[in-house]
Amino acid sequence: MFVWIILMSCMLLVSSIYFIRIKRKQRMVKQRNHAQIEARFMQRNRSAKGGAY
């Protein structure tokens, strides 16, 4: 019984660390995508302004 409790706690610890890591990775990917979209938008604005002038 005691071994079972230790095993369960280890599993919970590993799964929680894994979950946090996945969440952090998703957040990083979101930030990167947002930066790419922003850069594209800025380039489009710059080219539009260049065409206007």
N, C-alpha and C positions, 0 to 999 in steps of 0.2 A: 504493500500500500504506500509506504513512504517513498519507494523508488518511483512509483507512478506519479506522485505529487511533484517530485523533482523533475521528472520528464516533462510533465505538463507545463511547469514554470519555465523550463528551458525553451520549449516550443513557443510559448507566449512571447518570451523575450526576443527570440529570433524573428518571429513573425512581425512583431511591433517594429523592430529595427528595419526589416525589409520594407514594411509599409511606409515608414518615414522616409526611407531612401527613395522609394518610388515617387512619393508626393513631391519631394525636393526636386527630383529630376523633371517631373512634369512642370513644376513652376519655372525651372530654368528654361525648358523648351518654350514655354509660353512667352517668357521675357524675350528670348531670342527671336521668335516669330514676330513679336510686336516691334522689335527694333528693325527687323528687315522690312516690315510693312511701312514703318515710319520713314526709313531711308528711301524706299521706293516713292512714297508720297512726296517727300522733299525733292527728289530728282524730277518728278513730274511737274511740280510747281515751278522749279527752276527753269525747266525747258519751256513751260508755258509762258513764263515771264520773258524769257529770251525771245520767244516768237512774237510776243506783244511789242517788245521794244524793238 
